[in-house]
Amino acid sequence: MTKYSLETKLAAVNAYLDGIESFKDIAHKHNVNMTMLKKWVLLKGMSPVQYRTHA
């Protein structure tokens, strides 16, 4: 499994949350897996309690 830096994860998630580009375009632009990007976006929206329960 590929490890992504925190900076890469945040840049990709924030790019998606800006609402301009699609998951596919952002994943390609940041060279990340689209499925992982979707997971990061979902996790970003969780509270710390929800995250601990989910993880």
Backbone as XML, in Angstrom:
<?xml version="1.0"?>
<chain id="A" units="angstrom">
  <residue number="1" name="MET">
    <atom name="N" x="0.840" y="-1.175" z="0.000"/>
    <atom name="CA" x="0.000" y="0.000" z="0.000"/>
    <atom name="C" x="0.890" y="1.245" z="0.000"/>
  </residue>
  <residue number="2" name="THR">
    <atom name="N" x="0.503" y="2.223" z="-0.774"/>
    <atom name="CA" x="1.262" y="3.463" z="-0.873"/>
    <atom name="C" x="0.964" y="4.365" z="0.314"/>
  </residue>
  <residue number="3" name="LYS">
    <atom name="N" x="1.996" y="4.975" z="0.853"/>
    <atom name="CA" x="1.831" y="5.950" z="1.931"/>
    <atom name="C" x="1.805" y="7.339" z="1.333"/>
  </residue>
  <residue number="4" name="TYR">
    <atom name="N" x="0.870" y="8.156" z="1.773"/>
    <atom name="CA" x="0.754" y="9.526" z="1.293"/>
    <atom name="C" x="1.056" y="10.475" z="2.444"/>
  </residue>
  <residue number="5" name="SER">
    <atom name="N" x="1.729" y="11.559" z="2.139"/>
    <atom name="CA" x="2.050" y="12.536" z="3.185"/>
    <atom name="C" x="0.782" y="13.258" z="3.624"/>
  </residue>
  <residue number="6" name="LEU">
    <atom name="N" x="0.823" y="13.785" z="4.822"/>
    <atom name="CA" x="-0.305" y="14.554" z="5.336"/>
    <atom name="C" x="-0.605" y="15.741" z="4.426"/>
  </residue>
  <residue number="7" name="GLU">
    <atom name="N" x="0.434" y="16.370" z="3.912"/>
    <atom name="CA" x="0.258" y="17.517" z="3.028"/>
    <atom name="C" x="-0.497" y="17.129" z="1.755"/>
  </residue>
  <residue number="8" name="THR">
    <atom name="N" x="-0.152" y="15.977" z="1.192"/>
    <atom name="CA" x="-0.828" y="15.494" z="-0.012"/>
    <atom name="C" x="-2.292" y="15.201" z="0.278"/>
  </residue>
  <residue number="9" name="LYS">
    <atom name="N" x="-2.547" y="14.523" z="1.401"/>
    <atom name="CA" x="-3.923" y="14.195" z="1.768"/>
    <atom name="C" x="-4.765" y="15.456" z="1.935"/>
  </residue>
  <residue number="10" name="LEU">
    <atom name="N" x="-4.232" y="16.421" z="2.688"/>
    <atom name="CA" x="-4.984" y="17.651" z="2.936"/>
    <atom name="C" x="-5.205" y="18.449" z="1.663"/>
  </residue>
  <residue number="11" name="ALA">
    <atom name="N" x="-4.202" y="18.519" z="0.821"/>
    <atom name="CA" x="-4.344" y="19.261" z="-0.436"/>
    <atom name="C" x="-5.421" y="18.633" z="-1.312"/>
  </residue>
  <residue number="12" name="ALA">
    <atom name="N" x="-5.432" y="17.317" z="-1.391"/>
    <atom name="CA" x="-6.423" y="16.625" z="-2.214"/>
    <atom name="C" x="-7.826" y="16.775" z="-1.641"/>
  </residue>
  <residue number="13" name="VAL">
    <atom name="N" x="-7.969" y="16.596" z="-0.342"/>
    <atom name="CA" x="-9.291" y="16.729" z="0.297"/>
    <atom name="C" x="-9.804" y="18.148" z="0.166"/>
  </residue>
  <residue number="14" name="ASN">
    <atom name="N" x="-8.962" y="19.116" z="0.437"/>
    <atom name="CA" x="-9.395" y="20.512" z="0.335"/>
    <atom name="C" x="-9.740" y="20.896" z="-1.097"/>
  </residue>
  <residue number="15" name="ALA">
    <atom name="N" x="-9.036" y="20.340" z="-2.063"/>
    <atom name="CA" x="-9.355" y="20.598" z="-3.467"/>
    <atom name="C" x="-10.750" y="20.060" z="-3.787"/>
  </residue>
  <residue number="16" name="TYR">
    <atom name="N" x="-11.069" y="18.882" z="-3.261"/>
    <atom name="CA" x="-12.403" y="18.333" z="-3.494"/>
    <atom name="C" x="-13.469" y="19.183" z="-2.806"/>
  </residue>
  <residue number="17" name="LEU">
    <atom name="N" x="-13.200" y="19.580" z="-1.577"/>
    <atom name="CA" x="-14.184" y="20.358" z="-0.824"/>
    <atom name="C" x="-14.405" y="21.744" z="-1.432"/>
  </residue>
  <residue number="18" name="ASP">
    <atom name="N" x="-13.453" y="22.221" z="-2.213"/>
    <atom name="CA" x="-13.648" y="23.493" z="-2.926"/>
    <atom name="C" x="-14.765" y="23.368" z="-3.962"/>
  </residue>
  <residue number="19" name="GLY">
    <atom name="N" x="-15.048" y="22.139" z="-4.391"/>
    <atom name="CA" x="-16.172" y="21.880" z="-5.273"/>
    <atom name="C" x="-15.970" y="22.197" z="-6.739"/>
  </residue>
  <residue number="20" name="ILE">
    <atom name="N" x="-14.738" y="22.357" z="-7.166"/>
    <atom name="CA" x="-14.476" y="22.727" z="-8.559"/>
    <atom name="C" x="-14.180" y="21.510" z="-9.428"/>
  </residue>
  <residue number="21" name="GLU">
    <atom name="N" x="-13.442" y="20.547" z="-8.886"/>
    <atom name="CA" x="-13.012" y="19.391" z="-9.673"/>
    <atom name="C" x="-13.642" y="18.104" z="-9.146"/>
  </residue>
  <residue number="22" name="SER">
    <atom name="N" x="-13.646" y="17.086" z="-9.978"/>
    <atom name="CA" x="-14.197" y="15.773" z="-9.604"/>
    <atom name="C" x="-13.154" y="14.961" z="-8.825"/>
  </residue>
  <residue number="23" name="PHE">
    <atom name="N" x="-13.641" y="13.882" z="-8.188"/>
    <atom name="CA" x="-12.718" y="12.966" z="-7.509"/>
    <atom name="C" x="-11.643" y="12.483" z="-8.479"/>
  </residue>
  <residue number="24" name="LYS">
    <atom name="N" x="-12.067" y="12.101" z="-9.662"/>
    <atom name="CA" x="-11.142" y="11.560" z="-10.656"/>
    <atom name="C" x="-10.065" y="12.573" z="-11.024"/>
  </residue>
  <residue number="25" name="ASP">
    <atom name="N" x="-10.468" y="13.813" z="-11.291"/>
    <atom name="CA" x="-9.503" y="14.852" z="-11.668"/>
    <atom name="C" x="-8.527" y="15.163" z="-10.542"/>
  </residue>
  <residue number="26" name="ILE">
    <atom name="N" x="-9.034" y="15.246" z="-9.327"/>
    <atom name="CA" x="-8.174" y="15.561" z="-8.178"/>
    <atom name="C" x="-7.218" y="14.412" z="-7.890"/>
  </residue>
  <residue number="27" name="ALA">
    <atom name="N" x="-7.716" y="13.177" z="-7.948"/>
    <atom name="CA" x="-6.854" y="12.017" z="-7.712"/>
    <atom name="C" x="-5.715" y="11.986" z="-8.724"/>
  </residue>
  <residue number="28" name="HIS">
    <atom name="N" x="-6.032" y="12.264" z="-9.970"/>
    <atom name="CA" x="-5.007" y="12.285" z="-11.016"/>
    <atom name="C" x="-4.022" y="13.426" z="-10.775"/>
  </residue>
  <residue number="29" name="LYS">
    <atom name="N" x="-4.519" y="14.599" z="-10.455"/>
    <atom name="CA" x="-3.676" y="15.783" z="-10.251"/>
    <atom name="C" x="-2.697" y="15.587" z="-9.083"/>
  </residue>
  <residue number="30" name="HIS">
    <atom name="N" x="-3.167" y="14.939" z="-8.009"/>
    <atom name="CA" x="-2.335" y="14.757" z="-6.814"/>
    <atom name="C" x="-1.663" y="13.386" z="-6.772"/>
  </residue>
  <residue number="31" name="ASN">
    <atom name="N" x="-1.879" y="12.592" z="-7.848"/>
    <atom name="CA" x="-1.274" y="11.265" z="-7.952"/>
    <atom name="C" x="-1.618" y="10.371" z="-6.758"/>
  </residue>
  <residue number="32" name="VAL">
    <atom name="N" x="-2.927" y="10.321" z="-6.441"/>
    <atom name="CA" x="-3.411" y="9.475" z="-5.352"/>
    <atom name="C" x="-4.510" y="8.562" z="-5.889"/>
  </residue>
  <residue number="33" name="ASN">
    <atom name="N" x="-4.771" y="7.507" z="-5.173"/>
    <atom name="CA" x="-5.827" y="6.575" z="-5.526"/>
    <atom name="C" x="-7.184" y="7.222" z="-5.265"/>
  </residue>
  <residue number="34" name="MET">
    <atom name="N" x="-8.112" y="7.121" z="-6.233"/>
    <atom name="CA" x="-9.408" y="7.775" z="-6.107"/>
    <atom name="C" x="-10.215" y="7.204" z="-4.932"/>
  </residue>
  <residue number="35" name="THR">
    <atom name="N" x="-10.128" y="5.914" z="-4.693"/>
    <atom name="CA" x="-10.847" y="5.303" z="-3.576"/>
    <atom name="C" x="-10.334" y="5.850" z="-2.247"/>
  </residue>
  <residue number="36" name="MET">
    <atom name="N" x="-9.016" y="6.018" z="-2.135"/>
    <atom name="CA" x="-8.445" y="6.583" z="-0.909"/>
    <atom name="C" x="-8.900" y="8.026" z="-0.719"/>
  </residue>
  <residue number="37" name="LEU">
    <atom name="N" x="-8.933" y="8.786" z="-1.799"/>
    <atom name="CA" x="-9.383" y="10.174" z="-1.717"/>
    <atom name="C" x="-10.809" y="10.237" z="-1.189"/>
  </residue>
  <residue number="38" name="LYS">
    <atom name="N" x="-11.682" y="9.379" z="-1.681"/>
    <atom name="CA" x="-13.071" y="9.349" z="-1.204"/>
    <atom name="C" x="-13.124" y="9.033" z="0.288"/>
  </residue>
  <residue number="39" name="LYS">
    <atom name="N" x="-12.286" y="8.102" z="0.727"/>
    <atom name="CA" x="-12.239" y="7.740" z="2.149"/>
    <atom name="C" x="-11.763" y="8.925" z="2.992"/>
  </residue>
  <residue number="40" name="TRP">
    <atom name="N" x="-10.733" y="9.628" z="2.516"/>
    <atom name="CA" x="-10.227" y="10.784" z="3.259"/>
    <atom name="C" x="-11.287" y="11.866" z="3.384"/>
  </residue>
  <residue number="41" name="VAL">
    <atom name="N" x="-12.043" y="12.091" z="2.314"/>
    <atom name="CA" x="-13.094" y="13.111" z="2.342"/>
    <atom name="C" x="-14.156" y="12.723" z="3.367"/>
  </residue>
  <residue number="42" name="LEU">
    <atom name="N" x="-14.548" y="11.448" z="3.390"/>
    <atom name="CA" x="-15.535" y="10.996" z="4.372"/>
    <atom name="C" x="-15.012" y="11.144" z="5.795"/>
  </residue>
  <residue number="43" name="LEU">
    <atom name="N" x="-13.759" y="10.770" z="6.009"/>
    <atom name="CA" x="-13.175" y="10.850" z="7.349"/>
    <atom name="C" x="-13.018" y="12.301" z="7.812"/>
  </residue>
  <residue number="44" name="LYS">
    <atom name="N" x="-12.745" y="13.204" z="6.889"/>
    <atom name="CA" x="-12.587" y="14.617" z="7.246"/>
    <atom name="C" x="-13.873" y="15.189" z="7.825"/>
  </residue>
  <residue number="45" name="GLY">
    <atom name="N" x="-15.013" y="14.690" z="7.359"/>
    <atom name="CA" x="-16.300" y="15.188" z="7.827"/>
    <atom name="C" x="-16.740" y="14.621" z="9.164"/>
  </residue>
  <residue number="46" name="MET">
    <atom name="N" x="-15.982" y="13.685" z="9.708"/>
    <atom name="CA" x="-16.353" y="13.053" z="10.972"/>
    <atom name="C" x="-15.786" y="13.807" z="12.164"/>
  </residue>
  <residue number="47" name="SER">
    <atom name="N" x="-16.511" y="13.744" z="13.260"/>
    <atom name="CA" x="-15.986" y="14.268" z="14.513"/>
    <atom name="C" x="-14.943" y="13.278" z="15.038"/>
  </residue>
  <residue number="48" name="PRO">
    <atom name="N" x="-14.096" y="13.692" z="15.970"/>
    <atom name="CA" x="-13.094" y="12.757" z="16.516"/>
    <atom name="C" x="-13.722" y="11.499" z="17.118"/>
  </residue>
  <residue number="49" name="VAL">
    <atom name="N" x="-14.889" y="11.625" z="17.745"/>
    <atom name="CA" x="-15.562" y="10.459" z="18.331"/>
    <atom name="C" x="-16.023" y="9.517" z="17.223"/>
  </residue>
  <residue number="50" name="GLN">
    <atom name="N" x="-16.622" y="10.050" z="16.162"/>
    <atom name="CA" x="-17.049" y="9.230" z="15.040"/>
    <atom name="C" x="-15.856" y="8.543" z="14.398"/>
  </residue>
  <residue number="51" name="TYR">
    <atom name="N" x="-14.746" y="9.278" z="14.253"/>
    <atom name="CA" x="-13.551" y="8.720" z="13.619"/>
    <atom name="C" x="-13.033" y="7.533" z="14.431"/>
  </residue>
  <residue number="52" name="ARG">
    <atom name="N" x="-12.947" y="7.698" z="15.741"/>
    <atom name="CA" x="-12.437" y="6.611" z="16.579"/>
    <atom name="C" x="-13.338" y="5.386" z="16.479"/>
  </residue>
  <residue number="53" name="THR">
    <atom name="N" x="-14.635" y="5.587" z="16.375"/>
    <atom name="CA" x="-15.582" y="4.476" z="16.267"/>
    <atom name="C" x="-15.438" y="3.818" z="14.900"/>
  </residue>
  <residue number="54" name="HIS">
    <atom name="N" x="-15.212" y="4.613" z="13.864"/>
    <atom name="CA" x="-15.105" y="4.110" z="12.493"/>
    <atom name="C" x="-13.789" y="3.388" z="12.251"/>
  </residue>
  <residue number="55" name="ALA">
    <atom name="N" x="-12.710" y="3.919" z="12.808"/>
    <atom name="CA" x="-11.370" y="3.397" z="12.530"/>
    <atom name="C" x="-11.055" y="2.123" z="13.253"/>
  </residue>
</chain>
